[in-house]
Amino acid sequence: MTTAVSSFESDEFTAQLERTLGKVYYGCADVGECLTTADRIEDDNYESWYDEWFATAEAVEAIARESRERGHDVSAREAYLRATEYYRSAYFFRRHDLDDPDLHEAWQRQRDCFRAAMEMADHTCEVLDIPFEETVLESYFLAPDDSGTARPTVIGFPGYDSPVEESYAMLARAALTRGYNCLLFEGPGQGGTLYEKRLFFRPDYEAVVTPVVDGAVGREDVDESRLALVGRSFGGYLAPRAATAEHRLAALAADPAIYDLGTLVLQLVPEELRTPVLEGDPDADAALDEQLTDPHALEFFGSRMAAHGLDSLGEYVRELQAYTYESAVDSIDCPTFVADNESDRLAVQSHDFATRLAVPTKYTKFTDADGAGGHCEGMGQSLFHQRLFDWLDETLDRTKSS
């Protein structure tokens, strides 16, 4: 774990504060605003967490509006980006009830602030609707400039608990500064696709990524031979799963790599309940659901159950048994970057995944001593991006061509 930066005794609150602080490097948060907000929050109180982050977000959004009205576009853009992150942080612990009006207000306002910032960005940002089955996936196509130059393009998306806008700090900004395009999208189970359209997660993520790739390869400003798919957090399952069937990718990255999510979640079930839960025993399901009386368990598991459209913990455990591509790992046919982390409890399959690949593979283990410990490298985002994009530059031969 990284060194605590607050007086929170709650591991949940500390981890989420560090998550926001990790975006300071890209101008999507401010250290002082984060720490003064944390000082106002009552430890382990979800209502206080929401109220104080929302208050900070509103105050920073007001700064953005005033700066914009007075013609200070850089200041406005920076404040809108910070407000985006603070609204996102506000609703993090409100996601188990998809009808919660506080969830919807904070989520909508983070999206509005992000789009306001993009209107004044120092790069291009196009809002896209990518056709997907009977609907569309709301997406952003970002490019370093409006020259129309065909560039290598990184495709990214959120994880279990993120809106697509969070991927700006987690991926897009680092890509843009290095001369890449970035195509960001929200799939089923994520952000507005979940909150507004009620599309839930699905294990066959190739069905989601293929239409996104279709949208990318039809653009004149995209070099179709240099497409990279990056999955972080839950995306460490979703991206490699998609790459087992989508073969137009020149590179793949997984942080951390997960090839069998069902095994991971089953380890959270008491051993004596595992077999009966998998068999759908009603008594075992009832015993498992007793955990949800703890508000912490309700938020952790409830938010994930909601993203799958489920209301029983037993159903959730059984649903996740389909989230595997273990037998298809050798179908991945592009060079792959695999991130591991000594203090990320979800990274337990990364090393094994890397050894199973039959393609050129870059296995990188991040450590606490690097300042990049924790889930998805915690507050060490610049180090993650340096290692990822240096590898991408070499893999896509950009050191010679750009």
KAZI-V776767 format. One line per field, one symbol per residue. phi: phi as a letter, one per 30 degrees, with the letter a starting at -180 (. if undefined). psi: psi as a letter, one per 40 degrees, with the letter a starting at -180 (. if undefined). Layout:
phi = ???
psi = ???
This chain:
phi = .dddcbcddddeddddddedddcdecicabeddddddeddddeicdddeddddddddddddddddddddcicddddeddddddedddddececbcdcdcdddeddddddddddddddddcdcadbcdcccebhcbbcdbbccbdacdiddbdbccbadcdbcddddddddaddddddcicdbccbcceibhddddcchccebdddddddedddeddddcdccdddbcbcbbbheddcdddedddbcccdcabbbbddbcbddddddddceedcddddddiddddddddddddddedddddddddeddcicbbddddddeddddbbedcedddbbebcccbadbcddcdcdddeddddcbebccbccbdddibdjdhihdcdddededdddddeddciddccb
psi = iihheiehdhdddddddddddeeddeeeihdddddddddehhhfhddddddddddddddddddddddddeegddddddddddddddddddedffeeheehdddddddddddddddddddeifiihhhihhhhbeaihhihhhidafeehhiihhhiiabdfiidddeddeddddddeeeiihhhihahehbdddddefhiiidgedddddddddddeehdehhdeghhhhhibdeeddddddeddhfeheiihhgihhegddddddeehhdeedddddefhdddddddeddeehddddddddddddeefiehdddddddeeegifdeedeeheiihhhhihefheeeeeddddddeieihhhhhhiiddeefiihfebefdddddddddddddddefedde.
